[in-house]
Amino acid sequence: MKKVLPSIWEVRPSVRLEGEVGLFASCNLTAGTLLIRGDEFDETWVTWNKLNIGTDQPRIKGLIEKWCYFDDDGVWLPRDFKTLPVYYHINHSCEPNIGHTQADDWVALRDISSNEELFMDFRLTCLAPWYRMECFCGTPTCAGTIRGDAWMERSFAMEKLNSFPPYARAKVVAYHGLDT
């Protein structure tokens, strides 16, 4: 008989974003706790040319901008927008408590208390220079606007280099001509 492990997270109304939901820790998590392995993601990379979204399809573009990782070349698409995995409900913070490893695993960046909302830094995953989203995180280091070109600033790229997921880190390294 397969052992069923207790869930470490649950979806509830966000504490920072009125009218939105977020993902919350359902138990105490220590720094470094593995939340999801990179090989568990059920997404496919699709180039914008292959996707062929025209300006007459704002609903599709809106879904992508709200739910997906993307850059100027393409987008990571879920298998089905109607049955999104629970981790799609993680919201943004300029001071995230979860992040990526270079194996593309998601881990707790610090100790996280039970009932605490989980946050990622979307500036590390949305690398399209044209992308802009107002930030409501309210942290002391809040950028005010989540910009898809933040990675192009060398100081930001160097500070966050080991926090980018692998696909984004490769783009940042190439753009800045870094040796890794």
Secondary structure, DSSP 8 states (H G I E B T S, - for coil): -------SEEEEE-SSSTT-EEEEESS-B-TT-EEE-GGG--EEEEEHHHH---TT-HHHHHHHHHH--EESSEEEEES-GGG--GGGG-EE-SS-SEEE-TTS-EEESS-B-TT-B-EE-GGGTEE-TT-EEE-----TT--SEEETTGGGSHHHHHHHGGGS-HHHHHHHHHHHT---
